[in-house]
Structures are given as C-alpha cells and as structure tokens.
Amino acid sequence: MVNEALQMPTDVEVLEQKQLEELESMRMCTYTEVPPISYTLSVDGVGFFALNDVHALKAKQKQGKTTALKVCVGAMLSGQLFRVKSEQEEPSVMWLDTEQQPADVKLIINDIVQMTGLPADYIDSHLMLYRLRKRTYETLMGDLQVLVKAHRPQAVVIDGVVEFVSSFNNEELSHQTVNQLKVMSEDYQCAIICVLHENKAIDDQNMRGHLGTFLSQAAGSVLSCQKSRQEVITVKCTDPRHGTMPEWSIRYDSDGHIVDADMLRQQAEAERQAKDQQTQADKWEAVRKERDELAFQIVRQNPDGISRNELVKMMAQDLDKAEKTIYPIVGRLVKDHMLREKNGLLFLNPTSEMS
C-alpha cells in the first residue's frame, strides 16, 4: 500500500496533466481541419465582422457611428441595405446601448424599421435592443454574458464599450475586458462589435486609452466613420486582418431618413480631385511662366545672342537647379518659337508675345 501511495500522482502532477491536455487540444498541425471564416456582412463581395471574433467601430464624436451601425444591423435583418449585404441566414442581433437616452435608443429601432420595411414582429424576434445606461462597469460584463448565453445571437453590438471599464486608461481592466470579449465571441460563435471614440486630437485616429490599444490589437477588423461637410458619413476599414472592405457612404435626407450616399460621395471626391488637379496645374503653370521669364530676361541682357549652354548654366544658377532640368525648358522655348536660334546663338523672337 505504501508503494501504491508513492506511485499515485501528486495534486500538482494532476493539475499539470490536465493543463497539458488542454494545451494539446489547442495545437495546430498540418492535418488540422478548420472551418472557413464566416462573416456577418459584406460589401461588394468583401466580408467583414466575422463570427468568432471581436471587432471595433471608431470615430470622433458625432461622426455617425450609431447611424452606420443601424445600416449594418438593418442589412443583417433584411438581407441587404444599399451595398451592405448580410452573409448569414436570418441572424439574430443583440445591441447594447450604454450611453443614450430612451428616445435616442428607440430611434434605433424606428430607423431600422423605416429602412428595411420589415414587420414589427420580425424585428422584435431578431433584434434584441437593450438600454443599459443605468448599469455600471461592475455589472456590464456579467449582464452581457447572461444575455448572450440566453439568446445566442450571431452578432453583438456594444455601443459604448468604454462603460465596461472604470477608465479607458485602466490597463489591467482594459486588457481583462477585451480578453473576456474574445473568449465570449469564440465560446458563443458570434461577432462582437465594440464602439469606441478616437482620441480628441484631429490628427490622432487611435482609439482612446489602453482600452483602445488592446481592442485594436485584438480586433479582426476596425471600421471608422467620418462625416463630411455635406453631412455624408463614410465608413471604411482602417485595420483589416484579411480583405479590405470597400468604402460606403450614407446620409440623412430632408425627411430624416437614412439613405445611400455613395453617388454623392463619389461626386464630391471627383470634384475634389479635379480641384486638386487644377491647383497643381496652376502651380506648375506659375513655375513655367517664372522660368520662361527668367530665360527671356537673360536673353534680353545679351542682345548679341547667347549660346544654349550658357543660357542653361545661368538659369541653373539662378534657380538652384541641375542643368539637366533646365535643358528641356530651353528646348521647349526654341521649339515653340519663343526663342530663335541663329549661328549657335539664341535671340528673342520678335513675334513672341512675352518678348
């Protein structure tokens, strides 16, 4: 019996063996079969917001994050809205709003009903919208776990994930929160979409604090929203793990309804590009005139003529440019008859308007 007792594994050895078995179950081998990535949504055939993963939607304040989410959820429920298409068959969606007042939260449902035209009973059976403004970071993670376990949605929207932590700069709690969301997305095979503000600085598009850092590192995709002067909200993928989702745009019309704005955005982009091109053309035209006038000035100062090489050399010195940059300028002036060449010397052409 003593020998048998000595041969029995210790408690530590039992725990180590259990840990080893768990780790071995996570090993990936050449023969390991994994299911393909399953997305909740796509744009032009490019999927985003994959199941079994955490995602992020970011923007500055009042840049259309909730509006973009309305379109995403509306597309999930109806099959397609604008260019955003559902990749799941009649999915159920859970939406937790931790920040807005009751009227604003109810507007989420109202807008989705208006956009999709779906009957109320279908919306209510497939969309679980919760107003959790009165809950605190001490209860919200537990609330989420209870609701996800009870309803098993394919997609979970957390509009205001910052409320899940005491501070977005609390490193330990931020890391713990993001890790819990990752585990939950795999355990319940859902996409968890977290909404978080960007830093306030205009040129800083990073999400706020340690929470934003951990979320951006863990997220399968990060989408951003930006509102133009024309009130067009453009959604793009800034940090894709796989394919980059094409940009899409929406806006509110005169009746307060969310409508497609891709054509308007494309028109504005075309106008911007045309303006930029014209600005660049005007700039180069001003540079061209400045260089031409310098050439004419030097030639005027040499009424008996000046060699092409000497003109190039003097212009290069005045403009602080390489001579190889100046040769084409002089060549163009001769070709366009702005300068005339005789016996190897250059003179002003009397017929030139600029002479």
C-alpha positions as a printed Julia matrix, in Angstrom:
355×3 Matrix{Float64}:
   0.0    0.0     0.0
   2.88   2.31    0.74
   4.33   1.64   -2.69
   0.96   2.25   -4.29
   0.63   5.52   -2.43
   4.09   6.6    -3.55
   3.17   5.83   -7.14
  -0.03   7.9    -7.01
   0.35  11.25   -8.84
   0.5   14.29   -6.64
  -2.08  17.07   -6.82
   0.44  19.22   -8.69
   1.07  16.46  -11.22
  -2.68  16.0   -11.75
  -3.11  19.72  -12.42
  -0.14  19.77  -14.78
  -1.51  16.8   -16.69
  -4.9   18.5   -17.02
  -3.21  21.7   -18.2
  -1.14  19.76  -20.73
  -4.25  18.07  -22.12
  -5.96  21.44  -22.53
  -2.94  22.9   -24.31
  -2.55  19.87  -26.57
  -6.19  20.28  -27.63
  -5.23  23.74  -28.91
  -2.3   22.54  -31.01
  -2.49  23.15  -34.76
  -1.0   20.54  -37.1
  -0.7   20.13  -40.85
  -3.75  17.87  -40.82
  -5.84  20.11  -38.57
  -9.13  20.99  -40.25
 -10.56  24.41  -39.53
 -13.86  25.82  -40.83
 -13.65  28.77  -43.24
 -14.13  32.27  -41.88
 -17.83  33.11  -41.71
 -18.75  36.79  -42.0
 -21.89  38.54  -40.86
 -21.73  41.21  -43.59
 -20.04  42.06  -46.87
 -19.61  44.99  -49.23
 -19.07  44.25  -52.93
 -18.23  40.66  -52.04
 -15.67  41.52  -49.33
 -16.68  40.19  -45.92
 -16.33  41.97  -42.59
 -17.38  41.48  -38.96
 -16.51  37.76  -38.88
 -18.07  35.35  -36.41
 -15.91  34.08  -33.52
 -14.1   37.4   -33.31
 -14.1   40.86  -31.78
 -14.33  43.95  -33.96
 -14.29  47.71  -33.49
 -16.06  50.74  -34.92
 -14.33  54.03  -34.16
 -14.75  57.73  -34.92
 -14.56  61.17  -33.39
 -17.63  62.32  -31.51
 -20.82  62.85  -33.56
 -19.35  61.35  -36.74
 -22.09  58.81  -37.43
 -21.07  55.64  -35.6
 -24.57  54.73  -34.46
 -26.01  55.61  -37.88
 -23.52  53.26  -39.56
 -24.47  50.52  -37.11
 -28.15  50.99  -37.94
 -27.34  50.25  -41.57
 -25.23  47.21  -40.63
 -27.93  45.75  -38.4
 -30.64  46.63  -40.91
 -28.68  44.77  -43.59
 -28.29  41.73  -41.33
 -32.03  41.59  -40.71
 -33.28  42.38  -44.22
 -30.58  40.72  -46.33
 -29.17  43.9   -47.87
 -29.22  47.65  -47.41
 -27.56  49.78  -50.05
 -24.23  47.99  -50.75
 -24.07  46.28  -47.34
 -25.19  42.64  -47.6
 -25.9   40.0   -44.95
 -23.82  36.82  -45.09
 -25.92  34.97  -42.52
 -29.36  33.4   -42.92
 -31.87  35.3   -40.76
 -29.38  36.12  -38.0
 -30.37  37.42  -34.6
 -28.65  40.56  -33.38
 -28.13  41.9   -29.88
 -27.49  45.62  -29.36
 -26.41  47.03  -26.01
 -26.56  50.82  -25.74
 -24.75  52.1   -22.66
 -24.87  55.85  -23.33
 -28.05  57.23  -24.91
 -31.4   58.36  -23.56
 -34.56  56.26  -24.14
 -35.8   58.37  -27.08
 -32.48  58.01  -28.91
 -32.35  54.26  -28.27
 -35.92  53.8   -29.54
 -34.89  55.75  -32.65
 -32.53  52.87  -33.47
 -35.5   50.56  -33.94
 -37.56  53.2   -35.71
 -34.81  53.86  -38.27
 -34.22  50.15  -38.87
 -37.95  49.59  -39.43
 -38.07  52.55  -41.84
 -35.04  51.39  -43.83
 -35.91  47.71  -44.03
 -39.7   47.78  -44.21
 -39.73  44.62  -42.09
 -42.79  43.91  -39.92
 -42.58  44.7   -36.22
 -42.86  41.08  -35.1
 -39.88  40.08  -37.25
 -37.79  42.97  -35.9
 -38.68  42.15  -32.31
 -37.88  38.45  -32.74
 -34.5   39.07  -34.41
 -33.25  42.29  -32.77
 -32.66  42.42  -29.02
 -32.0   46.05  -28.13
 -31.14  46.88  -24.52
 -30.78  50.3   -22.94
 -28.17  49.8   -20.23
 -27.31  53.4   -19.42
 -28.03  52.83  -15.72
 -25.69  49.83  -15.47
 -22.05  50.23  -14.42
 -18.74  48.64  -15.38
 -19.11  46.43  -12.3
 -22.16  44.66  -13.78
 -21.99  45.16  -17.56
 -19.72  42.23  -18.39
 -21.9   39.91  -16.33
 -25.0   41.38  -17.98
 -23.53  40.69  -21.42
 -22.62  37.12  -20.54
 -26.12  36.39  -19.24
 -27.81  37.89  -22.31
 -25.55  36.2   -24.86
 -25.93  32.84  -23.16
 -29.71  33.23  -23.1
 -30.25  34.47  -26.68
 -27.22  33.14  -28.63
 -27.11  35.99  -31.21
 -24.9   35.85  -34.3
 -23.86  39.48  -33.8
 -23.49  41.61  -30.67
 -23.17  45.4   -30.83
 -21.75  47.15  -27.78
 -22.45  50.82  -28.43
 -20.26  52.34  -25.75
 -17.78  49.67  -24.68
 -15.94  52.31  -22.63
 -18.63  51.85  -19.96
 -17.32  48.31  -19.37
 -14.23  49.72  -17.61
 -13.74  52.18  -14.78
 -11.39  54.15  -17.05
 -10.19  53.58  -20.6
  -6.68  54.12  -19.2
  -7.04  51.33  -16.64
  -4.56  48.93  -18.23
  -5.41  45.82  -16.25
  -9.19  46.15  -16.55
  -8.97  47.11  -20.23
  -6.88  44.04  -21.01
  -9.2   41.82  -19.0
 -12.31  43.22  -20.72
 -11.0   42.73  -24.26
  -9.82  39.23  -23.4
 -13.24  38.31  -21.98
 -14.9   39.58  -25.17
 -12.54  37.47  -27.31
 -13.31  34.35  -25.31
 -17.03  35.05  -25.43
 -17.01  35.52  -29.21
 -15.45  32.06  -29.63
 -17.5   30.31  -26.97
 -20.78  31.53  -28.48
 -19.6   31.77  -32.12
 -20.7   35.35  -32.57
 -19.26  38.62  -33.83
 -18.84  41.19  -31.06
 -18.68  44.74  -32.42
 -17.38  47.35  -29.98
 -17.89  51.09  -30.46
 -15.21  53.38  -29.07
 -14.29  57.01  -29.64
 -11.0   58.05  -31.19
  -8.65  60.37  -29.34
  -9.7   64.02  -29.42
  -6.71  65.34  -31.4
  -7.73  65.85  -35.03
  -4.67  64.07  -36.42
  -4.91  61.12  -33.99
  -7.18  58.34  -35.25
  -6.27  55.87  -32.5
  -8.98  54.65  -30.15
  -8.87  56.03  -26.65
  -6.52  54.8   -23.96
  -5.35  51.32  -23.08
  -8.82  50.02  -23.93
  -8.42  51.3   -27.48
  -4.92  49.85  -27.77
  -5.94  46.37  -26.63
  -9.1   46.47  -28.74
  -7.24  47.48  -31.91
  -4.72  44.68  -31.33
  -7.41  42.05  -30.79
  -9.94  43.18  -33.4
 -10.42  41.16  -36.54
 -11.41  44.37  -38.29
 -11.59  48.03  -37.33
 -14.05  50.28  -39.13
 -14.07  54.05  -38.91
 -16.7   56.69  -39.66
 -16.11  60.22  -40.88
 -18.7   62.88  -41.66
 -18.06  65.37  -44.46
 -19.18  68.99  -44.71
 -22.09  67.73  -46.79
 -23.12  65.55  -43.82
 -22.15  62.4   -45.71
 -20.99  59.61  -43.38
 -18.31  57.44  -44.97
 -17.44  54.07  -43.46
 -14.11  52.45  -44.23
 -11.94  49.65  -42.85
  -8.72  51.04  -41.41
  -7.24  47.88  -39.9
  -8.25  44.69  -41.73
  -6.92  41.28  -40.77
  -7.98  39.87  -44.14
  -9.57  41.67  -47.13
 -10.11  45.42  -47.01
 -13.78  46.32  -47.09
 -14.6   48.89  -49.81
 -15.77  52.27  -48.53
 -19.51  53.0   -48.4
 -21.42  56.15  -47.58
 -24.78  57.14  -46.12
 -26.56  60.32  -45.09
 -29.86  61.61  -43.76
 -32.24  63.03  -46.35
 -34.57  66.02  -45.89
 -37.13  63.76  -44.2
 -34.6   62.48  -41.67
 -34.3   59.06  -43.29
 -31.0   57.25  -43.76
 -30.25  56.9   -47.47
 -27.41  55.74  -49.69
 -24.82  58.44  -50.38
 -22.22  56.62  -52.48
 -23.02  58.66  -55.6
 -22.86  61.91  -53.64
 -19.54  60.9   -52.08
 -18.12  59.86  -55.44
 -19.24  63.15  -56.95
 -17.64  65.1   -54.11
 -14.46  63.04  -54.45
 -14.35  63.66  -58.21
 -14.79  67.39  -57.62
 -12.05  67.36  -55.01
  -9.67  65.52  -57.33
 -10.49  67.91  -60.17
  -9.83  70.86  -57.87
  -6.55  69.35  -56.71
  -5.51  68.7   -60.29
  -6.38  72.25  -61.27
  -4.46  73.6   -58.29
  -1.46  71.51  -59.27
  -1.78  72.62  -62.9
  -1.97  76.27  -61.83
   1.1   75.78  -59.68
   3.13  74.27  -62.5
   1.89  76.96  -64.89
   3.16  79.63  -62.49
   6.51  77.84  -62.25
   6.67  77.54  -66.04
   5.99  81.26  -66.53
   8.59  82.16  -63.91
  11.26  80.05  -65.63
  10.32  81.29  -69.1
  10.53  84.91  -67.98
  13.96  84.25  -66.46
  15.13  82.87  -69.79
  13.77  85.91  -71.65
  15.41  88.25  -69.13
  18.83  86.64  -69.59
  18.49  86.71  -73.38
  17.45  90.4   -73.26
  20.61  91.14  -71.33
  22.6   89.58  -74.16
  21.33  91.39  -77.3
  24.17  89.94  -79.38
  22.98  86.45  -78.59
  23.84  83.77  -76.03
  24.7   80.12  -76.5
  22.26  77.49  -75.36
  24.79  76.04  -72.93
  25.5   79.44  -71.38
  21.78  80.21  -71.01
  21.22  76.84  -69.35
  24.14  77.42  -66.99
  22.93  80.89  -65.92
  19.34  79.71  -65.4
  20.52  76.71  -63.37
  22.49  79.02  -61.09
  19.6   81.46  -60.58
  17.04  78.69  -59.96
  19.43  76.47  -57.98
  18.55  73.56  -60.24
  20.6   70.95  -62.07
  21.44  71.86  -65.67
  19.7   68.69  -66.88
  16.48  70.16  -65.51
  16.94  73.4   -67.49
  17.84  71.95  -70.91
  14.23  70.8   -71.66
  12.93  74.28  -70.76
  15.22  76.0   -73.22
  14.5   73.34  -75.82
  10.75  73.96  -75.45
  11.18  77.72  -75.86
  13.08  77.17  -79.1
  10.58  74.6   -80.36
   7.65  76.93  -79.6
   9.45  79.81  -81.38
   9.65  81.86  -78.19
  13.41  81.95  -78.79
  15.1   81.71  -82.16
  18.48  80.14  -82.74
  20.94  81.51  -85.29
  24.58  80.51  -85.77
  24.54  78.66  -82.46
  23.21  81.67  -80.52
  19.8   82.34  -79.04
  17.79  85.54  -79.53
  14.33  86.72  -78.54
  11.74  86.04  -81.23
  10.16  89.41  -82.18
   6.84  87.67  -82.78
   6.71  86.27  -79.21
   4.05  87.91  -77.08
   6.23  87.53  -73.99
   9.27  89.18  -75.56
